[in-house]
Amino acid sequence: MAETKEETPLTGDFPRDRKTFSPEEEARLERQHFWRIIDAFRYYRRHVQEHVNRAERHFRSLPQRHQNLLPSVLPNLARIRQCADHNHEVLQAIVQHSIHMFENIECGEREDPRKVRSSSTFDMDKLKSTIKQFVRDWSEAGQGERDSCYQPIIREIQRHFPSDQYDVSKVSVLVPGAGLGRLAWEIARLGYICQGNEWSFFMLFSSNFVLNRCEKVNCLTLYPWIHQFSNNKKSSDQTRAIRFPDVNPQSLPQDSDFSMVAGDFLEVYSDADSWDCVATCFFIDTAHNVIQYVETIWKILKPGGVWINLGPLLYHFENMANELSVELSYEDIRAAMVKLGFQIVVENQSLLTTYTENERSMLRYIYDCVFFVARKPEHLYSHCQAEDDQQHSPPAAKSLRQENLECHT
Ligand SMILES: C[S@@+](CC[C@H](N)C(=O)[O-])C[C@H]1O[C@@H](n2cnc3c(N)ncnc32)[C@H](O)[C@@H]1O
């Protein structure tokens, strides 16, 4: 079972206010935020129904002779309603298991849980993206996407820390921005110590559910594409199902060391020389200032450790008012990394991938990603190690792990 531990205030689902608050105010804001996301999960059905109502109204406003030419439209809308009801049931199961997730946030139900508060379009979009993330991480339909995004990272971990040269149960891998946790889970499945870090409650509630509450392969169904009304070749494409999880998340080896930690990567991880590997997938562009991520990764990596990155640079804060956003090119980030001391040991500046792709859509995005492995050189930092003359032993065998950060499975 993967426990999720809260490390810092979780403000990942809304623009961050940079003011510092008193601890009481922080706690109050955090509770407020927690309940706002629970409300979003509860509002989902009404939100989709309103969209379908509108579609139905518009269709019924057409001349009858046009409606007569389109006999399958209303049955399809009815089917979308059913699918939304079904999604809603899954989302309520997620909520049910989330209410007690964080000791320091839970404060009991505020009032009658059946009372549904309306949510913003921003939160509804986040929730719909989270539903699509189930396809990417935990369905058979997401296998191709996982092969193109996660496998290059996993292969490099295995190449840098091969099991015939390392005791992989002592090699620690951190996955910041872990989403629904599949990459981190796969790394743990190979025997490495792996910790996912995530700050969005949407993702944390959902990963907690899939990792800790789902045991049977393909036991649950979602309809991830019902929110897409445009670019459908067939009406049935919109209402097709995916099943999850495609593997039993509980099937990690008994002695595996897998955890998820909640909180802002920049706030949670500050201990120097702690990790053998940091693996970032579609993550670095979530920064206000990507150089802060680079610096933090540099600091927390052990000497000799590696940073493996795959992803685009679709800066998340680019279009957000009142939010710091520094949109650097890969060329600039790379130059800064090298100046800091990173050695780029593997680089592919054109790796084509998708992200939560609807493969039957008439509009499909392809990311031309950057993939690299950057090493924090051993010699710059390892004065004690040099004295010990242990140049040939693996970094994992030399450094102590930060036990206090761990939250065991
Ligand atoms: C584009 S998603 C990628 C998720 C996953 N790595 C994948 O490839 O499917 C980026 C993730 O990073 C998370 N995130 C963004 N900023 C973060 C931060 N400062 N600390 C931790 N997680 C963060 C977001 O909530 C989101 O789940």
The ligand as an SDF file (V2000), in Angstrom:
LIG
                    3D

 27 29  0  0  0  0  0  0  0  0999 V2000
    2.1230   17.5540  -16.8300 C   0  0  0  0  0  0  0  0  0  0  0  0
    1.9000   16.6960  -15.3530 S   0  0  0  0  0  0  0  0  0  0  0  0
    2.9550   15.2720  -15.5370 C   0  0  0  0  0  0  0  0  0  0  0  0
    2.5740   14.1230  -14.6630 C   0  0  0  0  0  0  0  0  0  0  0  0
    3.4180   12.8620  -14.8520 C   0  0  0  0  0  0  0  0  0  0  0  0
    4.7970   13.1150  -14.5960 N   0  0  0  0  0  0  0  0  0  0  0  0
    3.2260   12.3090  -16.2340 C   0  0  0  0  0  0  0  0  0  0  0  0
    4.1760   12.3370  -17.0320 O   0  0  0  0  0  0  0  0  0  0  0  0
    2.1230   11.8400  -16.5400 O   0  0  0  0  0  0  0  0  0  0  0  0
    2.8230   17.6910  -14.2290 C   0  0  0  0  0  0  0  0  0  0  0  0
    2.5420   17.2980  -12.8090 C   0  0  0  0  0  0  0  0  0  0  0  0
    3.3870   18.0340  -11.9240 O   0  0  0  0  0  0  0  0  0  0  0  0
    2.6350   18.4500  -10.8030 C   0  0  0  0  0  0  0  0  0  0  0  0
    3.3070   19.6220  -10.2300 N   0  0  0  0  0  0  0  0  0  0  0  0
    3.3630   20.8610  -10.7470 C   0  0  0  0  0  0  0  0  0  0  0  0
    4.1020   21.6690   -9.9860 N   0  0  0  0  0  0  0  0  0  0  0  0
    4.5290   20.9080   -8.9410 C   0  0  0  0  0  0  0  0  0  0  0  0
    5.3440   21.1780   -7.8060 C   0  0  0  0  0  0  0  0  0  0  0  0
    5.8770   22.3860   -7.6040 N   0  0  0  0  0  0  0  0  0  0  0  0
    5.5940   20.1790   -6.9440 N   0  0  0  0  0  0  0  0  0  0  0  0
    5.0760   18.9450   -7.1460 C   0  0  0  0  0  0  0  0  0  0  0  0
    4.2990   18.6260   -8.2140 N   0  0  0  0  0  0  0  0  0  0  0  0
    4.0240   19.5960   -9.0970 C   0  0  0  0  0  0  0  0  0  0  0  0
    1.2640   18.7560  -11.3730 C   0  0  0  0  0  0  0  0  0  0  0  0
    0.2630   18.7350  -10.3810 O   0  0  0  0  0  0  0  0  0  0  0  0
    1.1170   17.6340  -12.3910 C   0  0  0  0  0  0  0  0  0  0  0  0
    0.5230   16.4930  -11.8270 O   0  0  0  0  0  0  0  0  0  0  0  0
  1  2  1  0
  2  3  1  0
  2 10  1  0
  3  4  1  0
  4  5  1  0
  5  6  1  0
  5  7  1  0
  7  8  2  0
  7  9  1  0
 10 11  1  0
 11 12  1  0
 11 26  1  0
 12 13  1  0
 13 14  1  0
 13 24  1  0
 14 15  1  0
 14 23  1  0
 15 16  2  0
 16 17  1  0
 17 18  1  0
 17 23  2  0
 18 19  1  0
 18 20  2  0
 20 21  1  0
 21 22  2  0
 22 23  1  0
 24 25  1  0
 24 26  1  0
 26 27  1  0
M  CHG  2   2   1   9  -1
M  END
$$$$
